[in-house]
Structures are given as structure tokens and as C-alpha cells.
Amino acid sequence: MPFYEYRCENCGHELEAMQKVSDAPLRDCPECGQAALVKLISAAGFQLKGGGWYATDFKDKGGKPAESAAAGGHACGSGGCPACE
């Protein structure tokens, strides 16, 4: 179950609550008793690791680097653009 963060708009008290995604948001502040809690948006606390994710799928696998224009190659590959002149 995920943790949700709340802040009371009345007294400023902040708290975390572990709730099901389907649970209704909390409303009553445990400090002041007012129905003034609002759910905060925070960064997720997980990372996608292992194979099959964008970060690993598209990284350079150590292949031969392309020949650069400074080394005598053509920037666009054809030699006909202004960058190659």
C-alpha cells in the first residue's frame, strides 16, 4: 500500500498515512480536529531497475563511435550540407 502525505490548511500539521489506492482521502486533522486536510503531491519513492526499461534499452552499448566531422567525416553523413563544408 502506498503512503500519502497530508497537510492541514487550518493549523499546518503534516502527516503521512498508509492507505489503499481505493480509500477515501483523510479529512480530519488529528491535531486541531478540523476537516481541513489536503493531500500533497510528492515524488515517488521507487526506481525502475533492471533490463527492459528506457534507461537501459537506449544507452550506448559501447559500440564503435561514429566518425566526427572534425576527424574528417561528414556531420550529416552525405557531405552535401553546409555543416560539412
The 8 nearest C-alpha neighbors of each residue, nearest first, counted from 0:
[[1, 19, 18, 17, 2, 20, 3, 16],
 [2, 0, 17, 18, 3, 19, 20, 16],
 [1, 3, 17, 16, 18, 15, 4, 0],
 [4, 2, 16, 15, 17, 1, 5, 38],
 [3, 5, 15, 39, 14, 38, 16, 2],
 [4, 6, 38, 14, 39, 37, 13, 36],
 [7, 5, 13, 36, 37, 12, 11, 8],
 [6, 8, 36, 11, 35, 12, 9, 10],
 [7, 9, 35, 11, 10, 36, 6, 37],
 [8, 10, 7, 11, 35, 33, 31, 36],
 [11, 9, 12, 7, 8, 31, 30, 6],
 [10, 12, 7, 8, 6, 9, 13, 36],
 [13, 11, 7, 6, 10, 14, 30, 28],
 [14, 12, 6, 5, 11, 7, 15, 4],
 [13, 15, 5, 4, 6, 16, 12, 3],
 [16, 14, 4, 3, 5, 2, 17, 13],
 [15, 17, 3, 2, 18, 4, 14, 5],
 [16, 18, 2, 1, 3, 0, 15, 19],
 [19, 17, 0, 16, 1, 22, 2, 20],
 [18, 20, 22, 21, 0, 1, 17, 2],
 [19, 21, 22, 18, 1, 0, 23, 24],
 [20, 22, 19, 23, 18, 24, 0, 1],
 [23, 21, 19, 20, 18, 24, 25, 17],
 [22, 24, 25, 21, 20, 19, 18, 26],
 [25, 23, 26, 22, 38, 37, 36, 18],
 [26, 24, 27, 23, 36, 37, 5, 38],
 [25, 27, 36, 34, 35, 24, 28, 37],
 [26, 28, 34, 33, 32, 36, 25, 35],
 [27, 29, 32, 30, 33, 31, 36, 7],
 [28, 30, 32, 31, 27, 33, 12, 14],
 [31, 29, 28, 32, 12, 10, 33, 7],
 [30, 32, 33, 28, 29, 10, 9, 27],
 [33, 31, 28, 29, 27, 30, 34, 35],
 [32, 34, 35, 27, 28, 31, 9, 26],
 [35, 33, 27, 26, 36, 28, 32, 7],
 [34, 36, 7, 8, 33, 26, 9, 27],
 [37, 35, 7, 26, 6, 28, 5, 27],
 [38, 36, 5, 6, 7, 39, 35, 8],
 [37, 39, 5, 4, 6, 36, 40, 3],
 [40, 38, 4, 5, 41, 37, 6, 3],
 [39, 41, 38, 42, 4, 3, 5, 43],
 [40, 42, 39, 43, 4, 3, 44, 38],
 [43, 41, 44, 40, 45, 39, 4, 3],
 [42, 44, 45, 41, 46, 40, 1, 2],
 [43, 45, 42, 46, 41, 2, 1, 47],
 [46, 44, 43, 47, 42, 48, 1, 41],
 [47, 45, 48, 44, 43, 49, 52, 54],
 [46, 48, 45, 49, 52, 54, 50, 51],
 [49, 47, 46, 50, 52, 51, 55, 54],
 [50, 48, 51, 47, 52, 55, 54, 46],
 [51, 49, 52, 55, 48, 56, 53, 54],
 [50, 52, 56, 49, 55, 53, 54, 48],
 [53, 51, 54, 55, 50, 56, 47, 49],
 [52, 54, 56, 55, 57, 51, 58, 50],
 [53, 55, 52, 56, 57, 58, 51, 50],
 [56, 54, 53, 58, 57, 52, 50, 51],
 [57, 55, 53, 54, 58, 52, 51, 50],
 [56, 58, 55, 53, 54, 59, 60, 52],
 [57, 59, 55, 56, 60, 54, 53, 61],
 [60, 58, 61, 57, 62, 56, 55, 64],
 [59, 61, 62, 58, 57, 63, 55, 56],
 [62, 60, 59, 63, 64, 58, 65, 57],
 [61, 63, 60, 64, 59, 65, 58, 66],
 [62, 64, 65, 61, 66, 60, 59, 67],
 [65, 63, 62, 66, 61, 67, 59, 60],
 [64, 66, 67, 63, 72, 62, 68, 74],
 [65, 67, 72, 64, 70, 68, 71, 73],
 [68, 66, 72, 70, 69, 65, 74, 73],
 [67, 69, 72, 73, 74, 71, 70, 66],
 [70, 68, 67, 71, 72, 66, 73, 74],
 [69, 71, 67, 68, 72, 66, 73, 65],
 [72, 70, 68, 69, 67, 73, 66, 74],
 [71, 73, 68, 67, 66, 70, 74, 69],
 [72, 74, 68, 76, 78, 83, 75, 77],
 [75, 73, 68, 76, 83, 67, 82, 72],
 [76, 74, 73, 77, 78, 80, 83, 82],
 [75, 77, 73, 74, 78, 72, 79, 83],
 [76, 78, 79, 75, 73, 80, 74, 83],
 [79, 77, 73, 83, 80, 76, 75, 74],
 [78, 80, 77, 83, 81, 84, 75, 82],
 [79, 81, 82, 83, 78, 75, 84, 77],
 [82, 80, 84, 83, 79, 78, 75, 74],
 [83, 81, 80, 84, 74, 75, 73, 78],
 [82, 84, 78, 81, 73, 80, 74, 79],
 [83, 81, 82, 80, 78, 79, 73, 74]]
